[in-house]
Every structure is written in structure tokens, then in C-alpha cells.
């Protein structure tokens, strides 16, 4: 199974939000800095996560993003599905071309069965793993340290940082 960059980014974003104290909103700028990622992909991804009820957003000086549900209620398979990985369909974009003239693919139904079995196993594994399980004590401590440093950064320094990541 191939994962999009958005799937990985969404998982890391949700882990970071899960590591925050309950109720704390995180700005996109802080998320981008913490995840070492550019703002634009986050701006495109977060509305989808809001629409699917994984995060909530608030406007204003104290606004930002936070988890909309408990981290233990968000499975990785749900994020994979939202990340445009259509579960139960293709193993990868190039591995299973419909209507191929390949003599092996067109004469080996076991190949499709193998891919289907692998896909089902991957989905089963991801269905049992939640964001809470991935948010270990090391991540929580690193996120707390980063958030504390971020809150101390002067607004002028943030503006300089944002120019470099937009």
C-alpha cells in the first residue's frame, strides 16, 4: 500500500495535537514548525480533517486547531481512508492495472488474491492502532517542550519564520 504525503502529515499532525494539554489550540504556524513542514499543505489538509470530525478549529487570537475527539477514538485506518487511500481497493497504483495485457497478471488470479490478502491484513492492523497509542511519553514531552519554546518566541521572529515556510 502506498501512502500519500497527506496521510503521513495527517497522522503526525494528530499525534502532535494529542500531545497537547486538553483544550489547547495550536496555530498552523506552530504545527508547521513542530512538524518541520510548510504551511500551504497544512492549510489544504486541515479543512478535510475538520470536515471529517477529527479536529476542530477556532478563529481569533486564542484560536487554532485541536482534536475534536479523544485520541483513543481515532484509528489509523480512519486517517488512511481520509488521506485518499481508498481502503480495500488497490494495493498500489502501479501494481494492479485493470485490463493489462501482461501475460502474468492476466493469467495469475493468485496474484490478485495475494494483494487482496495483504491489503486486508494492513487494514486490520491499522484498525487496531489509535492516535493515543502513537502519542507516547517521549512525543508528549517533546511537544510540551516545543510548545513552551514556541510561546516564548517573539511575534517578529515568528513572522520571519513564516516567510521561510510559506
Sine and cosine of phi, psi and omega as CSV:
sin_phi,cos_phi,sin_psi,cos_psi,sin_omega,cos_omega
0.00,0.00,0.78,-0.63,0.07,-1.00
-1.00,-0.08,0.67,-0.74,0.01,-1.00
-0.94,-0.34,0.64,-0.77,0.04,-1.00
-0.97,0.24,0.31,-0.95,0.09,-1.00
-0.88,0.48,-0.58,0.82,0.02,-1.00
-0.89,0.46,-0.59,0.81,0.02,-1.00
-0.90,0.44,-0.75,0.66,0.03,-1.00
-0.88,0.48,-0.71,0.71,0.00,-1.00
-0.88,0.47,-0.68,0.73,0.01,-1.00
-0.89,0.46,-0.68,0.74,0.02,-1.00
-0.89,0.46,-0.74,0.67,0.00,-1.00
-0.90,0.44,-0.64,0.77,0.03,-1.00
-0.87,0.49,-0.72,0.69,-0.01,-1.00
-0.92,0.38,-0.58,0.82,0.06,-1.00
-0.90,0.44,-0.70,0.71,0.00,-1.00
-0.88,0.47,-0.69,0.72,0.02,-1.00
-0.91,0.42,-0.59,0.81,0.03,-1.00
-0.91,0.40,-0.45,0.89,-0.02,-1.00
-0.99,0.17,-0.14,0.99,-0.03,-1.00
-0.99,0.15,0.41,-0.91,0.11,-0.99
-0.87,0.50,0.53,-0.85,-0.04,-1.00
-0.80,0.60,0.77,-0.63,0.07,-1.00
1.00,0.04,-0.18,0.98,-0.03,-1.00
-0.96,0.27,0.78,-0.62,0.10,-1.00
-1.00,0.03,0.63,-0.78,0.00,-1.00
-0.88,-0.47,0.75,-0.67,0.02,-1.00
-0.97,0.24,0.35,-0.94,0.08,-1.00
-0.88,0.48,-0.61,0.79,0.00,-1.00
-0.88,0.47,-0.69,0.72,0.05,-1.00
-0.90,0.44,-0.69,0.73,0.03,-1.00
-0.86,0.51,-0.72,0.69,0.00,-1.00
-0.87,0.49,-0.68,0.74,0.01,-1.00
-0.92,0.39,-0.71,0.70,-0.04,-1.00
-0.91,0.42,-0.60,0.80,-0.04,-1.00
-1.00,-0.04,0.00,1.00,-0.02,-1.00
0.80,0.60,0.80,0.60,-0.07,-1.00
-0.69,-0.72,0.36,-0.93,0.03,-1.00
-0.97,0.24,0.43,-0.90,-0.04,-1.00
-0.93,0.37,-0.64,0.76,-0.13,-0.99
-0.83,0.55,-0.75,0.66,0.04,-1.00
-0.88,0.48,-0.56,0.83,0.05,-1.00
-0.92,0.39,-0.64,0.77,0.05,-1.00
-0.89,0.46,-0.54,0.84,0.01,-1.00
-0.98,0.18,-0.55,0.83,-0.06,-1.00
-0.99,0.17,-0.66,0.75,-0.15,-0.99
-0.89,0.46,-0.59,0.80,0.05,-1.00
-0.87,0.49,-0.56,0.83,0.04,-1.00
-0.92,0.40,-0.65,0.76,0.02,-1.00
-0.93,0.38,-0.56,0.83,0.09,-1.00
-0.92,0.40,-0.74,0.67,-0.03,-1.00
-0.86,0.52,-0.58,0.81,-0.01,-1.00
-1.00,0.02,0.10,0.99,0.11,-0.99
0.97,0.22,0.35,0.94,0.03,-1.00
-1.00,0.03,-0.58,0.81,0.04,-1.00
-0.76,-0.65,0.29,-0.96,0.12,-0.99
-0.81,-0.59,0.45,-0.89,-0.02,-1.00
-0.82,-0.58,0.44,-0.90,0.06,-1.00
-0.64,-0.77,0.62,-0.79,0.00,-1.00
-1.00,-0.02,0.24,-0.97,0.08,-1.00
0.97,-0.23,0.05,-1.00,-0.07,-1.00
-0.87,0.50,-0.52,0.85,0.00,-1.00
-0.99,-0.17,0.19,0.98,-0.07,-1.00
-1.00,0.08,-0.11,-0.99,-0.01,-1.00
0.53,-0.85,-0.59,-0.81,-0.03,-1.00
-0.81,-0.59,0.53,-0.85,0.13,-0.99
-0.44,-0.90,0.24,-0.97,0.02,-1.00
-0.89,0.45,0.64,-0.77,0.04,-1.00
-1.00,-0.03,-0.34,0.94,0.00,-1.00
-0.73,-0.68,0.25,-0.97,0.06,-1.00
-0.88,0.47,0.63,-0.78,-0.03,-1.00
-0.86,0.51,-0.48,0.87,0.02,-1.00
-0.96,0.28,-0.17,0.99,0.00,-1.00
-0.97,-0.22,0.07,1.00,-0.01,-1.00
-0.93,-0.36,0.95,-0.31,-0.01,-1.00
-1.00,0.04,0.45,-0.90,0.01,-1.00
-0.90,0.44,-0.58,0.82,0.01,-1.00
-0.88,0.47,-0.55,0.83,0.05,-1.00
-0.91,0.42,-0.65,0.76,0.00,-1.00
-0.93,0.35,-0.65,0.76,0.03,-1.00
-0.86,0.50,-0.67,0.74,0.01,-1.00
-0.90,0.44,-0.69,0.72,0.02,-1.00
-0.92,0.39,-0.54,0.84,0.00,-1.00
-0.96,0.27,0.42,0.91,0.07,-1.00
0.91,0.41,0.41,0.91,0.12,-0.99
-0.99,-0.15,0.98,-0.18,-0.08,-1.00
-0.95,0.31,0.95,-0.30,-0.10,-0.99
-0.91,0.41,0.65,-0.76,0.08,-1.00
0.99,0.15,0.10,1.00,-0.04,-1.00
-0.97,-0.23,-0.99,-0.17,-0.10,-1.00
-1.00,-0.09,0.59,-0.81,0.09,-1.00
-0.94,0.35,-0.71,0.71,0.14,-0.99
-0.42,-0.91,0.29,-0.96,-0.07,-1.00
-0.90,0.44,-0.52,0.85,-0.09,-1.00
-0.98,-0.20,-0.27,0.96,-0.09,-1.00
-0.97,0.25,-0.49,0.87,-0.12,-0.99
-0.74,-0.67,1.00,0.07,0.03,-1.00
-1.00,-0.03,0.83,-0.56,0.02,-1.00
-0.96,0.29,0.64,-0.77,0.05,-1.00
0.96,0.26,0.38,0.93,-0.02,-1.00
-0.95,0.32,0.45,-0.89,0.07,-1.00
-0.99,-0.16,0.18,0.98,0.03,-1.00
-0.88,0.47,0.80,-0.59,-0.05,-1.00
-0.92,0.40,-0.45,0.89,0.01,-1.00
-0.98,0.22,-0.82,0.58,-0.04,-1.00
-0.85,0.52,-0.67,0.74,-0.07,-1.00
-0.97,0.26,-0.20,0.98,-0.03,-1.00
-0.85,-0.53,0.19,0.98,-0.03,-1.00
-0.75,-0.67,0.98,0.18,0.01,-1.00
-0.89,0.46,-0.33,0.94,0.05,-1.00
-0.89,0.45,-0.49,0.87,0.01,-1.00
-0.89,0.46,-0.75,0.67,0.05,-1.00
-0.89,0.46,-0.64,0.77,0.01,-1.00
-0.89,0.46,-0.64,0.77,0.03,-1.00
-0.89,0.46,-0.74,0.68,0.01,-1.00
-0.89,0.46,-0.65,0.76,0.02,-1.00
-0.89,0.46,-0.65,0.76,0.01,-1.00
-0.92,0.40,-0.68,0.73,0.03,-1.00
-0.90,0.44,-0.68,0.73,0.01,-1.00
-0.87,0.50,-0.72,0.70,-0.01,-1.00
-0.88,0.47,-0.64,0.77,0.01,-1.00
-0.91,0.42,-0.67,0.74,0.02,-1.00
-0.89,0.45,-0.71,0.70,0.00,-1.00
-0.89,0.45,-0.65,0.76,0.04,-1.00
-0.87,0.49,-0.68,0.73,0.02,-1.00
-0.89,0.46,-0.75,0.66,-0.03,-1.00
-0.91,0.41,-0.43,0.90,0.02,-1.00
-0.94,0.34,-0.38,0.93,-0.05,-1.00
-0.99,-0.12,-0.13,0.99,-0.04,-1.00
-0.97,-0.26,0.75,-0.66,0.01,-1.00
-0.91,-0.41,0.24,-0.97,0.07,-1.00
-0.85,0.52,-0.63,0.78,0.00,-1.00
-0.85,0.52,-0.65,0.76,0.00,-1.00
-0.91,0.41,-0.51,0.86,-0.01,-1.00
-0.99,0.11,-0.28,0.96,-0.02,-1.00
-1.00,-0.02,0.97,0.22,-0.05,-1.00
-0.99,0.16,0.01,-1.00,-0.07,-1.00
-0.91,0.42,-0.54,0.84,0.03,-1.00
-0.91,0.41,-0.68,0.74,0.03,-1.00
-0.90,0.43,-0.70,0.72,-0.01,-1.00
-0.88,0.48,-0.69,0.72,0.02,-1.00
-0.91,0.41,-0.71,0.71,0.02,-1.00
-0.89,0.47,-0.66,0.75,0.02,-1.00
-0.91,0.42,-0.66,0.75,0.02,-1.00
-0.89,0.45,-0.69,0.73,0.03,-1.00
-0.90,0.44,-0.68,0.73,0.01,-1.00
-0.90,0.43,-0.72,0.70,0.00,-1.00
-0.87,0.50,-0.66,0.76,0.02,-1.00
-0.90,0.45,-0.69,0.73,0.04,-1.00
-0.91,0.41,-0.64,0.77,-0.02,-1.00
-0.88,0.48,-0.67,0.74,-0.01,-1.00
-0.91,0.42,-0.40,0.92,0.00,-1.00
-1.00,0.07,-0.27,0.96,-0.04,-1.00
-0.92,0.38,0.72,-0.70,0.04,-1.00
-0.92,0.38,0.50,-0.86,-0.01,-1.00
-0.85,0.53,-0.60,0.80,0.01,-1.00
-0.88,0.47,-0.64,0.77,0.04,-1.00
-0.92,0.40,-0.60,0.80,0.04,-1.00
-0.90,0.44,-0.65,0.76,0.00,-1.00
-0.89,0.47,-0.66,0.75,0.04,-1.00
-0.89,0.45,-0.70,0.71,0.00,-1.00
-0.88,0.48,-0.71,0.70,-0.04,-1.00
-0.87,0.50,-0.63,0.78,0.02,-1.00
-0.86,0.51,-0.59,0.81,-0.02,-1.00
-0.97,0.25,-0.32,0.95,-0.07,-1.00
-0.92,-0.39,0.13,0.99,-0.01,-1.00
-1.00,0.02,0.00,0.00,0.00,0.00
